Amino acid sequence: MSGRPGAAFDAFLETTAPAAAERRDWTPDDGALPALYLSHGAPPLFDEGEWMGQLFDWAQGLPRPKGILIVSAHWESAPLMISSPAAGTPLVYDFGGFAQRYFQMRYETPDASAMAKRVAAAMPDTEPVHQHASRGLDHGAWVPLKVMYPDGDVPVLQMSIPTHDPDRLMAIGARLRPLREEGYLVVGSGFMTHGLPFVDFHHPENVPGWSAEFDVWASEALARGDIEALARYRSQAPGMPYAHPTVDHYVPLFVTYGAASEQEQAATTVIDGYWFGLSKRSFQLN
């Protein structure tokens, strides 16, 4: 990493991001897009060249979606809400203590009104969608997407997390399943471990036992598609509650799983490894 904030991102924009122009648009012949869960990082992602390359390559391997619906750990709100669909919706800089550059970044995406109507129509009367007239994208959405889709040429809509209950989140995800078949990308954005109060920021190379143990447990459960085990994380997962002193960064994966069909239960890990001891594990369900 360079001492200049975002130096790796500048290099990424110059050497890697131009390849995004080579992507082709999704067509019905492609079939359903995968459902994704990604560990989204924070503004320091823009200082991590390898991690940015992994996220970009992930998107590069997919057709360009018609739109992206993303559920971020950083918007917990009930009832269920969606962000403003207006083009160029302002970003939410919901972080502190970082370089001023990150508070000046922009990610202007196209109008998402058609997707907003489609999402609202997909939900049952018991789970109505409310539109937040002014809310933009928080860093759990715009930080990774600014890397994955650097041209900002895909409409993006964010959905709130109205509950931590795995069954209810799975049901919400299941309602979104048809969108994948229509060319929309459904993304859960969190962090596979997120014990920030227990991280040793002076020794970023150290991986705490609670983080490594939780990651191994999650990896094995994901590989065998054991949703029941994943849902019992509070009582069964090693490393708790240190791995997730709050569970907002874990539970988006249940929306991801809900959006997958029963034939797609075994997850494919796309990114693994650690950042300051936190698991970056990110996966997709095809």
FIBA-535124 format. One record per atom (N, C-alpha, C): x, y, z; residue in three letters. Coordinates in steps of 0.02 Angstrom, whole numbers, plus 50000, padded with zeros to 5 digits. Example, Ala and Ser with C-alpha at 12.3 -4.5 7.8 and 13.67 -1.06 7.14 Angstrom:
BEGIN
[[50660 49716 50390] Ala] [[50615 49775 50390] Ala] [[50660 49835 50390] Ala] [[50642 49888 50354] Ser] [[50684 49947 50357] Ser] [[50645 50002 50394] Ser] 
% end
This chain:
BEGIN
[[50041 49940 50000] Met] [[50000 50000 50000] Met] [[50043 50063 50000] Met] [[50023 50113 49963] Ser] [[50058 50177 49962] Ser] [[50034 50219 50020] Ser] [[50074 50268 50040] Gly] [[50054 50314 50092] Gly] [[50001 50363 50070] Gly] [[49989 50369 50005] Arg] [[49939 50416 49980] Arg] [[49871 50381 49976] Arg] [[49821 50407 50011] Pro] [[49756 50373 50012] Pro] [[49728 50363 49941] Pro] [[49709 50301 49927] Gly] [[49679 50285 49863] Gly] [[49728 50278 49806] Gly] [[49793 50274 49820] Ala] [[49842 50267 49766] Ala] [[49830 50203 49727] Ala] [[49812 50149 49761] Ala] [[49798 50086 49727] Ala] [[49737 50092 49682] Ala] [[49688 50132 49703] Phe] [[49629 50142 49662] Phe] [[49646 50181 49599] Phe] [[49690 50231 49606] Asp] [[49711 50269 49547] Asp] [[49745 50222 49496] Asp] [[49787 50178 49522] Ala] [[49820 50130 49477] Ala] [[49770 50083 49446] Ala] [[49721 50062 49485] Phe] [[49667 50018 49460] Phe] [[49629 50052 49404] Phe] [[49612 50116 49412] Leu] [[49575 50152 49360] Leu] [[49615 50157 49296] Leu] [[49681 50161 49302] Glu] [[49723 50169 49243] Glu] [[49736 50103 49207] Glu] [[49749 50051 49246] Thr] [[49773 49989 49216] Thr] [[49720 49934 49208] Thr] [[49670 49933 49252] Thr] [[49623 49877 49254] Thr] [[49552 49897 49233] Thr] [[49527 49951 49261] Ala] [[49457 49970 49250] Ala] [[49437 49977 49177] Ala] [[49482 50001 49132] Pro] [[49461 50009 49062] Pro] [[49434 49945 49031] Pro] [[49454 49887 49056] Ala] [[49430 49823 49028] Ala] [[49355 49814 49039] Ala] [[49325 49853 49084] Ala] [[49253 49847 49095] Ala] [[49213 49862 49032] Ala] [[49242 49903 48989] Ala] [[49207 49921 48926] Ala] [[49197 49860 48881] Ala] [[49234 49806 48893] Glu] [[49229 49747 48851] Glu] [[49170 49702 48871] Glu] [[49137 49717 48926] Arg] [[49083 49675 48949] Arg] [[49023 49679 48902] Arg] [[48990 49624 48894] Arg] [[48929 49623 48853] Arg] [[48869 49625 48899] Arg] [[48814 49650 48874] Asp] [[48753 49654 48912] Asp] [[48722 49585 48921] Asp] [[48688 49576 48977] Trp] [[48651 49514 48990] Trp] [[48595 49507 48938] Trp] [[48584 49445 48916] Thr] [[48527 49428 48874] Thr] [[48491 49369 48904] Thr] [[48428 49357 48886] Pro] [[48391 49300 48914] Pro] [[48426 49233 48900] Pro] [[48465 49230 48847] Asp] [[48501 49168 48833] Asp] [[48553 49151 48886] Asp] [[48573 49200 48926] Asp] [[48622 49189 48979] Asp] [[48591 49152 49038] Asp] [[48526 49153 49044] Gly] [[48493 49123 49101] Gly] [[48500 49168 49162] Gly] [[48482 49141 49220] Ala] [[48482 49180 49281] Ala] [[48553 49200 49301] Ala] [[48560 49262 49322] Leu] [[48624 49284 49351] Leu] [[48632 49253 49420] Leu] [[48693 49244 49444] Pro] [[48703 49216 49510] Pro] [[48681 49265 49565] Pro] [[48670 49238 49624] Ala] [[48659 49279 49683] Ala] [[48725 49283 49720] Ala] [[48743 49344 49742] Leu] [[48809 49356 49770] Leu] [[48806 49376 49844] Leu] [[48856 49356 49882] Tyr] [[48869 49384 49948] Tyr] [[48942 49407 49947] Tyr] [[48953 49470 49962] Leu] [[49022 49495 49961] Leu] [[49039 49529 50027] Leu] [[49101 49520 50046] Ser] [[49130 49558 50102] Ser] [[49154 49624 50074] Ser] [[49121 49678 50094] His] [[49128 49740 50056] His] [[49186 49785 50075] His] [[49219 49770 50130] Gly] [[49272 49816 50148] Gly] [[49244 49883 50170] Gly] [[49283 49935 50162] Ala] [[49266 50003 50181] Ala] [[49310 50047 50138] Ala] [[49313 50112 50149] Pro] [[49358 50152 50107] Pro] [[49429 50125 50099] Pro] [[49458 50091 50149] Pro] [[49525 50063 50138] Pro] [[49529 50011 50083] Pro] [[49472 49986 50059] Leu] [[49474 49942 50001] Leu] [[49511 49975 49943] Leu] [[49505 50041 49938] Phe] [[49536 50077 49883] Phe] [[49612 50081 49890] Phe] [[49638 50053 49945] Asp] [[49710 50047 49954] Asp] [[49735 49976 49945] Asp] [[49690 49932 49926] Glu] [[49707 49860 49921] Glu] [[49702 49837 49848] Glu] [[49757 49840 49812] Gly] [[49756 49824 49741] Gly] [[49734 49753 49727] Gly] [[49758 49705 49765] Glu] [[49740 49634 49753] Glu] [[49666 49623 49763] Glu] [[49639 49651 49817] Trp] [[49568 49642 49832] Trp] [[49525 49675 49778] Trp] [[49544 49734 49756] Met] [[49506 49766 49702] Met] [[49508 49724 49639] Met] [[49566 49695 49625] Gly] [[49571 49652 49566] Gly] [[49526 49592 49570] Gly] [[49519 49564 49629] Gln] [[49475 49506 49638] Gln] [[49402 49524 49626] Gln] [[49381 49580 49654] Leu] [[49312 49602 49645] Leu] [[49298 49619 49571] Leu] [[49345 49653 49539] Phe] [[49335 49671 49469] Phe] [[49332 49609 49426] Phe] [[49376 49561 49437] Asp] [[49376 49499 49397] Asp] [[49310 49462 49406] Asp] [[49283 49464 49466] Trp] [[49218 49432 49479] Trp] [[49165 49461 49433] Trp] [[49160 49527 49433] Ala] [[49111 49560 49390] Ala] [[49127 49550 49316] Ala] [[49191 49547 49300] Gln] [[49212 49539 49230] Gln] [[49191 49471 49202] Gln] [[49183 49423 49246] Gly] [[49162 49356 49224] Gly] [[49087 49349 49215] Gly] [[49050 49402 49227] Leu] [[48977 49400 49220] Leu] [[48955 49448 49165] Leu] [[48898 49434 49134] Pro] [[48870 49484 49087] Pro] [[48851 49547 49127] Pro] [[48851 49604 49093] Arg] [[48830 49665 49125] Arg] [[48756 49661 49141] Arg] [[48737 49666 49205] Pro] [[48666 49657 49223] Pro] [[48624 49717 49203] Pro] [[48559 49706 49200] Lys] [[48512 49762 49187] Lys] [[48510 49809 49247] Lys] [[48522 49782 49305] Gly] [[48521 49822 49366] Gly] [[48549 49781 49423] Gly] [[48565 49815 49478] Ile] [[48592 49781 49537] Ile] [[48550 49801 49597] Ile] [[48523 49750 49631] Leu] [[48488 49760 49695] Leu] [[48534 49736 49750] Leu] [[48553 49780 49795] Ile] [[48603 49763 49845] Ile] [[48575 49776 49915] Ile] [[48585 49728 49959] Val] [[48565 49733 50029] Val] [[48628 49741 50071] Val] [[48636 49798 50102] Ser] [[48697 49814 50138] Ser] [[48687 49809 50214] Ser] [[48740 49787 50247] Ala] [[48739 49784 50320] Ala] [[48727 49852 50351] Ala] [[48738 49905 50314] His] [[48738 49972 50343] His] [[48671 50008 50336] His] [[48620 49971 50316] Trp] [[48553 50001 50316] Trp] [[48505 49951 50347] Trp] [[48495 49959 50412] Glu] [[48447 49919 50449] Glu] [[48386 49963 50461] Glu] [[48331 49946 50430] Ser] [[48272 49988 50435] Ser] [[48210 49947 50423] Ser] [[48162 49953 50467] Ala] [[48097 49921 50458] Ala] [[48044 49977 50459] Ala] [[47993 49970 50417] Pro] [[47980 49916 50369] Pro] [[48031 49915 50312] Pro] [[48024 49865 50270] Leu] [[48069 49857 50213] Leu] [[48069 49919 50169] Leu] [[48129 49944 50153] Met] [[48134 50006 50115] Met] [[48183 49998 50058] Met] [[48174 50039 50006] Ile] [[48222 50043 49952] Ile] [[48245 50115 49945] Ile] [[48306 50122 49920] Ser] [[48336 50189 49913] Ser] [[48304 50227 49855] Ser] [[48321 50290 49850] Ser] [[48297 50331 49795] Ser] [[48322 50302 49729] Ser] [[48278 50294 49680] Pro] [[48299 50266 49616] Pro] [[48324 50318 49567] Pro] [[48326 50381 49587] Ala] [[48344 50434 49541] Ala] [[48416 50426 49516] Ala] [[48427 50447 49455] Ala] [[48495 50445 49427] Ala] [[48540 50490 49468] Ala] [[48603 50467 49478] Gly] [[48652 50508 49514] Gly] [[48634 50521 49586] Gly] [[48598 50475 49618] Thr] [[48580 50484 49688] Thr] [[48642 50495 49731] Thr] [[48642 50545 49775] Pro] [[48701 50558 49816] Pro] [[48720 50497 49859] Pro] [[48784 50493 49876] Leu] [[48808 50438 49917] Leu] [[48800 50454 49991] Leu] [[48800 50401 50031] Val] [[48799 50409 50104] Val] [[48870 50393 50128] Val] [[48901 50442 50161] Tyr] [[48970 50433 50186] Tyr] [[48965 50413 50259] Tyr] [[48944 50352 50270] Asp] [[48929 50329 50338] Asp] [[48991 50297 50370] Asp] [[49044 50337 50375] Phe] [[49105 50313 50406] Phe] [[49142 50374 50434] Phe] [[49194 50362 50472] Gly] [[49232 50418 50500] Gly] [[49304 50398 50509] Gly] [[49346 50449 50514] Gly] [[49417 50437 50528] Gly] [[49459 50421 50468] Gly] [[49431 50428 50407] Phe] [[49469 50414 50347] Phe] [[49488 50478 50311] Phe] [[49531 50472 50262] Ala] [[49555 50529 50224] Ala] [[49497 50566 50190] Ala] [[49504 50631 50184] Gln] [[49452 50673 50155] Gln] [[49433 50651 50085] Gln] [[49481 50621 50049] Arg] [[49467 50600 49981] Arg] [[49406 50554 49977] Arg] [[49398 50511 50027] Tyr] [[49344 50463 50024] Tyr] [[49275 50495 50035] Tyr] [[49274 50554 50065] Phe] [[49212 50590 50074] Phe] [[49193 50632 50013] Phe] [[49236 50631 49964] Gln] [[49225 50670 49903] Gln] [[49213 50625 49842] Gln] [[49216 50560 49853] Met] [[49206 50514 49797] Met] [[49133 50516 49774] Met] [[49123 50501 49711] Arg] [[49056 50499 49682] Arg] [[49047 50431 49647] Arg] [[48985 50411 49641] Tyr] [[48968 50352 49602] Tyr] [[48899 50363 49573] Tyr] [[48898 50396 49516] Glu] [[48835 50416 49486] Glu] [[48811 50361 49438] Glu] [[48755 50331 49456] Thr] [[48727 50275 49418] Thr] [[48662 50296 49385] Thr] [[48640 50259 49333] Pro] [[48579 50277 49296] Pro] [[48516 50270 49338] Pro] [[48462 50297 49311] Asp] [[48396 50293 49343] Asp] [[48377 50220 49354] Asp] [[48352 50205 49414] Ala] [[48334 50136 49432] Ala] [[48259 50130 49445] Ala] [[48219 50175 49417] Ser] [[48147 50175 49431] Ser] [[48113 50111 49409] Ser] [[48133 50084 49351] Ala] [[48102 50022 49327] Ala] [[48116 49965 49374] Ala] [[48177 49962 49400] Met] [[48195 49909 49447] Met] [[48157 49918 49512] Met] [[48149 49980 49535] Ala] [[48113 49994 49597] Ala] [[48042 49969 49592] Ala] [[48009 49980 49536] Lys] [[47941 49956 49526] Lys] [[47939 49880 49525] Lys] [[47989 49850 49494] Arg] [[47991 49777 49490] Arg] [[48000 49747 49559] Arg] [[48044 49776 49600] Val] [[48056 49751 49667] Val] [[47994 49758 49710] Val] [[47962 49816 49706] Ala] [[47901 49827 49746] Ala] [[47847 49776 49727] Ala] [[47841 49763 49662] Ala] [[47790 49716 49639] Ala] [[47805 49644 49661] Ala] [[47867 49629 49674] Ala] [[47887 49561 49692] Ala] [[47869 49544 49764] Ala] [[47859 49595 49806] Met] [[47848 49583 49877] Met] [[47774 49572 49893] Met] [[47759 49529 49941] Pro] [[47689 49515 49959] Pro] [[47660 49572 50001] Pro] [[47595 49570 50010] Asp] [[47561 49621 50050] Asp] [[47587 49622 50122] Asp] [[47611 49565 50145] Thr] [[47636 49560 50214] Thr] [[47706 49590 50221] Thr] [[47739 49605 50166] Glu] [[47807 49634 50167] Glu] [[47810 49691 50116] Glu] [[47769 49743 50126] Pro] [[47767 49797 50077] Pro] [[47833 49836 50076] Pro] [[47848 49864 50018] Val] [[47910 49902 50009] Val] [[47894 49976 50013] Val] [[47932 50012 50053] His] [[47926 50084 50059] His] [[47986 50116 50026] His] [[47974 50168 49987] Gln] [[48030 50201 49953] Gln] [[48052 50262 49993] Gln] [[48116 50264 50008] His] [[48146 50321 50042] His] [[48164 50372 49989] His] [[48132 50429 49993] Ala] [[48136 50477 49938] Ala] [[48205 50506 49927] Ala] [[48247 50508 49979] Ser] [[48310 50543 49973] Ser] [[48371 50501 49989] Ser] [[48362 50440 50014] Arg] [[48421 50402 50035] Arg] [[48460 50377 49975] Arg] [[48526 50386 49979] Gly] [[48570 50361 49927] Gly] [[48602 50295 49947] Gly] [[48658 50279 49916] Leu] [[48693 50216 49928] Leu] [[48744 50225 49983] Leu] [[48743 50180 50033] Asp] [[48794 50184 50085] Asp] [[48856 50147 50064] Asp] [[48908 50149 50107] His] [[48973 50123 50084] His] [[48973 50047 50076] His] [[48925 50013 50107] Gly] [[48920 49941 50094] Gly] [[48898 49925 50024] Gly] [[48871 49975 49990] Ala] [[48850 49967 49920] Ala] [[48899 50000 49872] Ala] [[48912 50066 49882] Trp] [[48951 50101 49831] Trp] [[49025 50085 49831] Trp] [[49053 50067 49888] Val] [[49125 50053 49889] Val] [[49141 49992 49846] Val] [[49110 49933 49858] Pro] [[49127 49876 49814] Pro] [[49103 49885 49742] Pro] [[49045 49916 49733] Leu] [[49019 49923 49664] Leu] [[49060 49972 49623] Leu] [[49090 50021 49655] Lys] [[49133 50068 49620] Lys] [[49194 50033 49590] Lys] [[49212 49976 49620] Val] [[49267 49935 49595] Val] [[49241 49884 49544] Val] [[49186 49852 49560] Met] [[49160 49799 49517] Met] [[49132 49827 49452] Met] [[49099 49885 49457] Tyr] [[49068 49918 49399] Tyr] [[49091 49990 49396] Tyr] [[49155 50000 49380] Pro] [[49186 50067 49387] Pro] [[49157 50119 49339] Pro] [[49125 50098 49285] Asp] [[49097 50146 49238] Asp] [[49031 50175 49262] Asp] [[49003 50147 49316] Gly] [[48939 50173 49341] Gly] [[48884 50170 49290] Gly] [[48884 50119 49248] Asp] [[48837 50114 49193] Asp] [[48780 50065 49206] Asp] [[48773 50042 49268] Val] [[48720 49995 49286] Val] [[48676 50027 49340] Val] [[48610 50028 49332] Pro] [[48567 50054 49385] Pro] [[48576 50015 49450] Pro] [[48577 50050 49506] Val] [[48587 50019 49571] Val] [[48531 50041 49618] Val] [[48505 49993 49654] Leu] [[48453 50007 49704] Leu] [[48473 49970 49768] Leu] [[48465 50003 49824] Gln] [[48482 49972 49888] Gln] [[48418 49956 49927] Gln] [[48419 49899 49960] Met] [[48362 49878 50002] Met] [[48385 49873 50074] Met] [[48342 49892 50119] Ser] [[48360 49890 50190] Ser] [[48354 49819 50218] Ser] [[48384 49809 50276] Ile] [[48377 49747 50314] Ile] [[48324 49761 50367] Ile] [[48265 49732 50362] Pro] [[48212 49747 50410] Pro] [[48212 49702 50472] Pro] [[48254 49651 50472] Thr] [[48255 49602 50525] Thr] [[48320 49563 50523] Thr] [[48337 49530 50579] His] [[48395 49485 50580] His] [[48373 49412 50575] His] [[48307 49400 50572] Asp] [[48281 49332 50570] Asp] [[48299 49298 50504] Asp] [[48337 49243 50506] Pro] [[48357 49210 50443] Pro] [[48298 49188 50400] Pro] [[48245 49162 50431] Asp] [[48188 49138 50391] Asp] [[48155 49195 50354] Asp] [[48146 49251 50387] Arg] [[48113 49308 50354] Arg] [[48157 49336 50299] Arg] [[48222 49339 50311] Leu] [[48268 49363 50259] Leu] [[48270 49315 50200] Leu] [[48267 49251 50213] Met] [[48264 49202 50159] Met] [[48201 49211 50118] Met] [[48146 49225 50152] Ala] [[48083 49235 50116] Ala] [[48085 49297 50072] Ala] [[48118 49350 50097] Ile] [[48127 49410 50056] Ile] [[48169 49394 49995] Ile] [[48223 49357 50007] Gly] [[48266 49338 49951] Gly] [[48229 49296 49900] Gly] [[48186 49250 49923] Ala] [[48149 49207 49877] Ala] [[48103 49248 49832] Ala] [[48077 49303 49858] Arg] [[48035 49347 49817] Arg] [[48076 49382 49763] Arg] [[48140 49388 49775] Leu] [[48184 49421 49726] Leu] [[48212 49373 49674] Leu] [[48201 49309 49685] Arg] [[48229 49258 49641] Arg] [[48212 49269 49567] Arg] [[48150 49285 49550] Pro] [[48134 49295 49479] Pro] [[48173 49352 49447] Pro] [[48195 49400 49486] Leu] [[48233 49456 49458] Leu] [[48298 49432 49426] Leu] [[48328 49380 49455] Arg] [[48390 49353 49428] Arg] [[48379 49327 49357] Arg] [[48320 49298 49346] Glu] [[48305 49270 49280] Glu] [[48290 49325 49230] Glu] [[48280 49387 49255] Glu] [[48265 49443 49211] Glu] [[48327 49487 49200] Glu] [[48384 49464 49224] Gly] [[48445 49501 49212] Gly] [[48467 49547 49267] Gly] [[48436 49543 49325] Tyr] [[48456 49584 49382] Tyr] [[48503 49544 49428] Tyr] [[48552 49579 49455] Leu] [[48600 49548 49501] Leu] [[48577 49562 49572] Leu] [[48569 49510 49613] Val] [[48549 49517 49683] Val] [[48611 49505 49726] Val] [[48626 49554 49769] Val] [[48689 49553 49807] Val] [[48675 49565 49881] Val] [[48701 49522 49923] Gly] [[48705 49535 49995] Gly] [[48774 49559 50011] Gly] [[48779 49615 50046] Ser] [[48844 49646 50060] Ser] [[48856 49651 50135] Ser] [[48908 49617 50159] Gly] [[48924 49619 50230] Gly] [[48998 49609 50241] Gly] [[49015 49564 50287] Phe] [[49085 49545 50299] Phe] [[49082 49479 50337] Phe] [[49118 49429 50313] Met] [[49110 49362 50341] Met] [[49129 49360 50415] Met] [[49178 49399 50436] Thr] [[49187 49412 50508] Thr] [[49196 49487 50516] Thr] [[49171 49513 50572] His] [[49170 49586 50579] His] [[49179 49607 50652] His] [[49226 49574 50686] Gly] [[49238 49591 50756] Gly] [[49285 49651 50763] Gly] [[49265 49707 50738] Leu] [[49308 49767 50738] Leu] [[49334 49785 50807] Leu] [[49294 49779 50861] Pro] [[49321 49799 50927] Pro] [[49379 49755 50950] Pro] [[49389 49697 50918] Phe] [[49439 49649 50941] Phe] [[49497 49642 50892] Phe] [[49501 49687 50842] Val] [[49554 49683 50792] Val] [[49615 49721 50816] Val] [[49674 49693 50803] Asp] [[49737 49726 50819] Asp] [[49760 49764 50757] Asp] [[49742 49827 50752] Phe] [[49758 49866 50692] Phe] [[49833 49882 50686] Phe] [[49871 49870 50740] His] [[49943 49881 50737] His] [[49979 49822 50704] His] [[49945 49765 50701] His] [[49974 49705 50670] His] [[49923 49674 50622] His] [[49915 49704 50564] Pro] [[49863 49682 50517] Pro] [[49874 49611 50491] Pro] [[49935 49585 50498] Glu] [[49948 49517 50474] Glu] [[49921 49463 50520] Glu] [[49904 49482 50581] Asn] [[49880 49433 50630] Asn] [[49806 49416 50617] Asn] [[49791 49352 50616] Val] [[49722 49329 50609] Val] [[49700 49300 50675] Val] [[49654 49333 50710] Pro] [[49632 49308 50775] Pro] [[49599 49239 50769] Pro] [[49606 49200 50821] Gly] [[49576 49134 50821] Gly] [[49501 49135 50808] Gly] [[49466 49183 50839] Trp] [[49394 49186 50830] Trp] [[49374 49198 50757] Trp] [[49416 49236 50720] Ser] [[49401 49250 50650] Ser] [[49415 49189 50607] Ser] [[49473 49158 50618] Ala] [[49491 49100 50579] Ala] [[49443 49042 50590] Ala] [[49424 49032 50653] Glu] [[49379 48975 50669] Glu] [[49310 48986 50639] Glu] [[49285 49047 50643] Phe] [[49219 49060 50614] Phe] [[49222 49052 50539] Phe] [[49275 49076 50507] Asp] [[49282 49071 50435] Asp] [[49284 48999 50411] Asp] [[49321 48956 50446] Val] [[49324 48885 50428] Val] [[49254 48854 50434] Val] [[49221 48868 50489] Trp] [[49153 48842 50500] Trp] [[49107 48865 50444] Trp] [[49108 48929 50427] Ala] [[49065 48955 50375] Ala] [[49082 48925 50307] Ala] [[49147 48919 50293] Ser] [[49169 48891 50230] Ser] [[49142 48820 50221] Ser] [[49146 48780 50272] Glu] [[49122 48711 50268] Glu] [[49047 48708 50260] Glu] [[49011 48750 50296] Ala] [[48938 48751 50291] Ala] [[48916 48775 50222] Ala] [[48950 48825 50195] Leu] [[48934 48851 50129] Leu] [[48947 48798 50076] Leu] [[49002 48761 50083] Ala] [[49020 48712 50032] Ala] [[48970 48655 50028] Ala] [[48940 48638 50085] Arg] [[48890 48584 50083] Arg] [[48819 48611 50080] Arg] [[48811 48677 50076] Gly] [[48745 48707 50070] Gly] [[48702 48696 50132] Gly] [[48733 48699 50190] Asp] [[48698 48685 50252] Asp] [[48668 48749 50280] Asp] [[48610 48767 50254] Ile] [[48578 48830 50275] Ile] [[48557 48826 50348] Ile] [[48535 48768 50370] Glu] [[48514 48761 50440] Glu] [[48571 48777 50488] Glu] [[48631 48752 50472] Ala] [[48688 48768 50514] Ala] [[48704 48842 50512] Ala] [[48704 48871 50451] Leu] [[48718 48942 50444] Leu] [[48668 48984 50484] Leu] [[48606 48962 50489] Ala] [[48555 48999 50525] Ala] [[48563 48992 50601] Ala] [[48599 48940 50623] Arg] [[48609 48930 50695] Arg] [[48677 48956 50717] Arg] [[48701 49007 50682] Tyr] [[48769 49033 50695] Tyr] [[48777 49057 50767] Tyr] [[48726 49086 50796] Arg] [[48733 49114 50863] Arg] [[48753 49061 50914] Arg] [[48726 49001 50907] Ser] [[48739 48948 50956] Ser] [[48790 48897 50932] Ser] [[48802 48892 50866] Gln] [[48844 48838 50841] Gln] [[48912 48862 50814] Gln] [[48916 48922 50790] Ala] [[48978 48944 50758] Ala] [[49032 48958 50809] Ala] [[49092 48931 50799] Pro] [[49148 48949 50842] Pro] [[49167 49022 50830] Pro] [[49195 49052 50881] Gly] [[49216 49122 50874] Gly] [[49164 49173 50891] Gly] [[49103 49150 50904] Met] [[49050 49197 50924] Met] [[49055 49211 50998] Met] [[49039 49271 51020] Pro] [[49013 49328 50981] Pro] [[49067 49374 50953] Pro] [[49131 49354 50960] Tyr] [[49185 49399 50938] Tyr] [[49184 49410 50863] Tyr] [[49167 49358 50825] Ala] [[49167 49364 50752] Ala] [[49112 49412 50729] Ala] [[49058 49415 50767] His] [[49002 49460 50750] His] [[48971 49487 50815] His] [[49002 49536 50846] Pro] [[48971 49565 50906] Pro] [[48903 49596 50891] Pro] [[48894 49620 50830] Thr] [[48829 49634 50801] Thr] [[48824 49593 50737] Thr] [[48765 49575 50717] Val] [[48759 49525 50664] Val] [[48741 49555 50596] Val] [[48742 49621 50591] Asp] [[48720 49654 50530] Asp] [[48763 49636 50469] Asp] [[48826 49619 50479] His] [[48870 49603 50423] His] [[48865 49529 50402] His] [[48833 49489 50443] Tyr] [[48825 49418 50427] Tyr] [[48758 49404 50393] Tyr] [[48705 49433 50418] Val] [[48638 49413 50396] Val] [[48621 49429 50324] Val] [[48655 49475 50288] Pro] [[48638 49482 50217] Pro] [[48645 49419 50176] Pro] [[48685 49371 50201] Leu] [[48693 49309 50162] Leu] [[48628 49270 50157] Leu] [[48581 49282 50204] Phe] [[48518 49245 50200] Phe] [[48474 49272 50144] Phe] [[48480 49336 50127] Val] [[48446 49362 50069] Val] [[48476 49330 50006] Val] [[48542 49324 50005] Thr] [[48576 49291 49949] Thr] [[48551 49220 49941] Thr] [[48548 49183 49996] Tyr] [[48526 49114 49992] Tyr] [[48453 49109 49972] Tyr] [[48412 49155 49997] Gly] [[48342 49153 49979] Gly] [[48332 49164 49905] Gly] [[48375 49205 49875] Ala] [[48370 49220 49803] Ala] [[48393 49163 49759] Ala] [[48425 49113 49790] Ala] [[48449 49054 49752] Ala] [[48395 49000 49753] Ala] [[48397 48959 49701] Ser] [[48350 48903 49699] Ser] [[48376 48845 49741] Ser] [[48334 48796 49753] Glu] [[48354 48740 49795] Glu] [[48410 48700 49764] Glu] [[48417 48704 49698] Gln] [[48471 48668 49664] Gln] [[48537 48705 49669] Gln] [[48537 48764 49700] Glu] [[48596 48806 49702] Glu] [[48622 48817 49773] Glu] [[48612 48768 49817] Gln] [[48626 48779 49887] Gln] [[48701 48780 49903] Gln] [[48741 48741 49867] Ala] [[48813 48740 49881] Ala] [[48846 48801 49850] Ala] [[48878 48840 49892] Ala] [[48906 48904 49870] Ala] [[48976 48894 49841] Ala] [[48994 48937 49794] Thr] [[49061 48939 49766] Thr] [[49097 48999 49794] Thr] [[49149 48988 49833] Thr] [[49188 49044 49859] Thr] [[49229 49075 49803] Thr] [[49223 49140 49796] Val] [[49259 49177 49744] Val] [[49318 49214 49773] Val] [[49311 49240 49834] Ile] [[49364 49277 49867] Ile] [[49370 49250 49938] Ile] [[49432 49238 49959] Asp] [[49443 49220 50029] Asp] [[49504 49258 50055] Asp] [[49530 49237 50112] Gly] [[49585 49274 50141] Gly] [[49560 49323 50194] Gly] [[49606 49365 50218] Tyr] [[49590 49408 50274] Tyr] [[49615 49479 50262] Tyr] [[49581 49526 50293] Trp] [[49602 49596 50293] Trp] [[49600 49619 50365] Trp] [[49659 49637 50393] Phe] [[49665 49655 50463] Phe] [[49633 49601 50508] Phe] [[49640 49539 50487] Gly] [[49615 49483 50526] Gly] [[49542 49466 50516] Gly] [[49508 49505 50475] Leu] [[49437 49492 50461] Leu] [[49430 49452 50397] Leu] [[49385 49403 50397] Ser] [[49377 49359 50339] Ser] [[49343 49396 50281] Ser] [[49375 49395 50222] Lys] [[49347 49425 50162] Lys] [[49304 49376 50122] Lys] [[49289 49319 50150] Arg] [[49255 49267 50111] Arg] [[49193 49295 50076] Arg] [[49191 49285 50011] Ser] [[49136 49308 49969] Ser] [[49118 49251 49922] Ser] [[49054 49243 49907] Phe] [[49034 49184 49869] Phe] [[48976 49200 49823] Phe] [[48963 49152 49778] Gln] [[48905 49159 49735] Gln] [[48868 49092 49731] Gln] [[48805 49097 49717] Leu] [[48762 49039 49707] Leu] [[48738 49041 49635] Leu] [[48758 48993 49596] Asn] [[48742 48992 49525] Asn] [[48676 48959 49511] Asn] 
% end
